[in-house]
Amino acid sequence: MSILFDKVIMHTLDMGYGQPILSKECLALNDEVEAYITTYIVDLFNSHSVSHAIFEETSSWAETIRANVPDFYSFSCELASQFFAYMQTLENIPNGDLIVTKFKRDQIPYIAFFKLNYKEAYTHVIDQNGEGPVNQIIKHKTIFPETSSKIQEAAIINLETCEILLLDGHKEHYLHNLLGTTTSLSTKQKIKLVEQVITEAIEENFDNKLEGLAFAKANIAKSIDHTSSIRVSDVLEEIFGEHEHIKEQCLSVFEEQGIAEEAIEVPQASKVVKKYTRHKIKTNTGIEIKLPTEMLSDPSKVEFINNPDGTIEVRIKNVGTLINK
C-alpha cells in the first residue's frame, strides 16, 4: 500500500478553550510524524470495524467532495467547527485533536480525518531554582494515544467515487449525522449479528446447547478458513441441517438487520480470523478449557454430554500426553 500525502492539518478541539483552535498552517511532515499518521490511515483501510457509507442527497458535504475538495483549508476548518458544535451539544465526547489529510493511495485520491482523543499520563518537569534543577512529576492531560490504540471517530473518503469508510465508534454515533451519510453495517457488526442470531436459535431449539454452540463456531471457522468469508446459507445448513424453519427465521432476521449478501468477507489478516482459531469453555467451578476450533466438530476428540441431573460433561478423548504448565 503506497500512501503519498498532499496536505495534513491538525485542529484542536478542547472544550476548555470555548472554541476550536484552528491551525493557520498545515503540518510540517518529518519522517516520524508521517509514519505516525500513516499507521492510522493503514489501520482504517484494514479495519473490520469501519462501515461503508454514501452521502445522502441533502448532505452539505457532498458537493465539495464531488468537486475534489478545491479548498482544503476551508474544508478542514468547517469540519473542525462542526465537530466542536457536536461536542457542545452531546455529552461525553472527549477533547482531542482533529487530523485532516488529503492523500493518494496507489494513485487514487482520498480525503480523510481522524480524531485523536486525549489521554492522561504522568511525565516529569524540571524546575529551576537558585540551587539548580529540581525534578517533579506532573499529570499531563493532553497526551496523544499510542498508534496501537483504537480511535473512535474517523472517515476515509474516495474522491473519485465518493464512497466512504466510516468509523463511528463513539456511543453517541454522531458522525453519520455530521457528514450526512447513509451507513451499512460494518463487517464486525455483521459478524456479531450472525453470532447472536445463531446463538439464540441454538438456545431456543437445541437440548445440548453447549455442543450446538461449539459446533456452530467450528462451522463458522471452517467457512472463514476455506473461503475467507462467512457464507451465511452454507453455515446455517451445516448447523441446522433439515430444520428449514430455523434457517428461514435466521435469514429473515439477517435481512431485516441489513445483511443481504450471501457471504460476509473476512480478510485473512483480520483479527476475526484469530478469534475463530480457538474456543474457550469456562465452567461454574472455575475450570477453563481452550481448544483448537477444528476439534469442536470431531466427536473422536471432544464430546459434550448432558447428564440426567442437568449437569454437563466435557470429555476430551484420545490424548497421548499431558503436560503440566
N, C-alpha and C positions, 0 to 999 in steps of 0.2 A: 504494500500500500504506500504510494508516494503522495505526500502532502506538501504543498507549496503555499505558504501564507502570503497573502497580498497585504492585508491590514489586520491589526489586532488592537483593540482598545479596551480599557478597563474603567468602569464607573463604580463609585462607592455608594452602596445602598445601606445606610446606617441610620436607623430611626432617631438616634441620639442627636443627629445634626438637624433634624426637622425638614430636610430636603435632600434629594440625591446630590452627591458631589460628582459633577460631570467633568471628566478629564478633557483638557483642551487639546491634547495631542495623543496620537497612537503610541503604543508601547514600543520601546526600542528592544528588538529581539536579539538577545545573545543566544548562544547555543543551549545554555541551561534553561532559560525561560522558554525557548521554542520547544525543547524536549518536554518540559512540564506541561505545556498546553497541548502538544501533540498526543501525549498519553491519554488525556481526557477525550480528545476527538476520536482516537482509535478505539477506546473503550466503548464510546457511544455507538460507533458503527457496528461493533461486535456484540453489544448488549442484547440479551433476550428480554430485558425489561422495558425497552422502548416500544412505543406504539406507532403504527403507520397512520398518518393523518393527512387530510387535504383541507385547503382553505374553503370556508363557506363563501357563498357569493357576497354576503354582507360584510365580510372581513375587511377592516380598514387597511390591512397589510397586503392584501392580495395584489393590488395594482403595483405597489412598489416592488414586490418580489418579481412579478412578471416583467417588470422593466429592468431587472437585473440590479436593483438597488443602486441607482445612479449617484446618490449622495449618502455614502456610507456613514459619515459622521453624524448627520442629522438623524438617520435611521437608528443608530446606536443610542443617541441621546433620548429620542422619543421612546424607544424600547425601555431604557432605564427609568424614565419618568413614569411610564405605565406600570412597571414593576413596583415602583415605590408607592404608587397610588393604591395598588392591591395590598401592599404591606400595611398601609394606613387603615384600610378598610377591614381586612381579615385579621384574625388573631393568630399568634404563634408562628408567623412567618419569620424565620431568623434573619438577622442582619448578615450582610455579605457583600462581596464584590461581584459585579456582573462582567464577564468576559464576552465580548462580541468580536467575531472574526469573519473575514471573507478570505476564502482559500480555494485552491484547486486540489482535487484528489483524482489522480490518474487522468488529468486534463479536464475533469468535469468541475464546473464552478459551483461552489456552495457558499452559503452564509450560515453561521452557527452562533449560538450563545449558550453559556452555562454559568450558573451562579455558584460561587464558592462561599458557602456559609461559614461564618467564623466559628472557631472553637477556642476554648480557654486552655492555656498551657503556662507552665512556670518557666521562667528564664532568669538570668542574672542581670543586675545593673551595677555599674561601678560608680560609686560616689567619690568625689574628690574633696578632701579637706586639707587643712594645713599640714597634717602629718602624713599625707599620702592617700592612696586609693583604699576605699572600703567596699568590699563586695557584699551585695544584698540579693535576696531572692524576691522577685515580684511575680504576680499573676498577670499575664498578657491576655487580653480578651479578644483580640482580632487576628488570631493565627489562622493561616490557610490550612485546609486539610491536606494530608499526605495524598500523593497521587493514587495510592491504593484505596483511599476512602471513597465511599459512594457519594455522588452528587444527587440531588433530588430534582432540580429544575434545569432542563436543557432542551435544545432542539437543534437539529441539523436540517437545513432546507436546500434541496436541489434546485438551483436557479434555472436549470433547463426544463425540468418537468414540474416544478413547484411541489413535489412530493416532500413530505416531512417525516423525519424520525423524531418523535416527541417523548421526552421523559418527564412525566407529570407526577412525580413521586411524593410531593407534599400531601398531607392528609386533606387539605382544602381542595386539591385538584383544580387549581385556578388557571393553569397555563392554557388550556383549550379555550377558555373564555377570553383570556388576554390576547391570544392570537386569532381567535375566531375560526376554530377548526372543528371538523368532524373527525372523531378518532375511533379507530378499531381497537380491539383488544390486543395487548402485547402478547408475544409468544409465552412469556412467563404466566400471564393471566389465563391464557388458553389452556396451558398445561395444568395449572391449578384447578381450573374449572372441570377439565376432564377427570382429574383425580377425584375431585369432590363428588361429581355425579356418579362415577363408577363405585366409589366407596359407599355412598348412600344406597345405591341399588343392591350391592352385596349385603349390606347390613339389614336391608329390608327383606331379602329373599333367600339368603343362604343360612343354613344351620351352622356350618363350620365357618364362621366369619373370618377367623384368623387365617385359615387356609385359603379362603377365597381372596382375601386382600393380598396375601403373598403371591398367589397365582396371578392376580391382576398386575402387580408390579413387575413380575417376571415377564409377562407378555408385552407390557409397555417397553421394558428394557430391550426385549428381543426386537421389537419393531424399530426402535431407535438404532440399535446395533446394525440391523440389516439394511435399513432404508434411509438412515439419517433423518427420520421423521416419525411421528406417531400417526400411523394410518388408522384413523378412527374406526371405520367399519370393520377392518380386519381384527383390531384389538377387541372390539365388542363381540365379534364372532368367536374368537378364541376363549373369551372369559365366560360368555353366557350361552354359547352353543345354540341349542334348539329353542331357547326361551325367547321367542320372537317379540313378545310383548315388552320384555325388559329392554331389549335392544332398541325397539321403537321409542320407548319412553326416554331413553338416554339421548337418542338422536334428536328427538323433539326439543329437549331441554337445550342441547347444544345449539340448535338452530335459533331458538328464542334468544339465547345469550350472545349470538353473533359469531358462532363457529359454523361456517358453511362449507369450508374446504374439506376435501377428503383426507388430506394429510397436513399435519402441523410440522413444518420444517424445524429440525433441531440440529444445527451445525455440530460437527464432532468436537469442535473447540469449546462448545458451550459448557457451562458449569452443570447444566441439567444432565449431561451425559455421565459425569462423575457421580451425581446423586443416585443414578439408577444402576450403578455397578455393585452396590452393596445394600443390604437390607438389615435393619436393626430391630430386634424384638426386645422389649423390656417387660418383665413380669412385675406383679404387685409385690413380690417378695424381694425385689431389688436385683434380680438376675438379668444381665444383658447378654444377648447373643447377636453377633454380627456375622452375616452370611453373604457369600457371593450371590448375586441375584439369580444367576442361572441355576443355582441349586434349588430354588424355591419350587420349580415345576418338575423336579426329579424326585419321585417317591422313593427311589433307592437311596437317596441321600438325606432327605428330610421328610418327616411325616408329622402332621398336626392331628391330634386325636381329641375328640370331645368325649369326656367321661360322663357316665350316667348321673353323677352327683353335680354336674355343671362345671367341674374343673377341666383344664386343658392340659394335655401332654404334648411336648415337643420332643420328638425322637430324632436324634442325629445318628445316621447309620453309616456302616462300612468305613469307620475311622481307623486308619492304620496306626497313627501315632498321636499322642497327646503331648503338648509342650507347655510347661509352666512358664508364665511371663510375669 
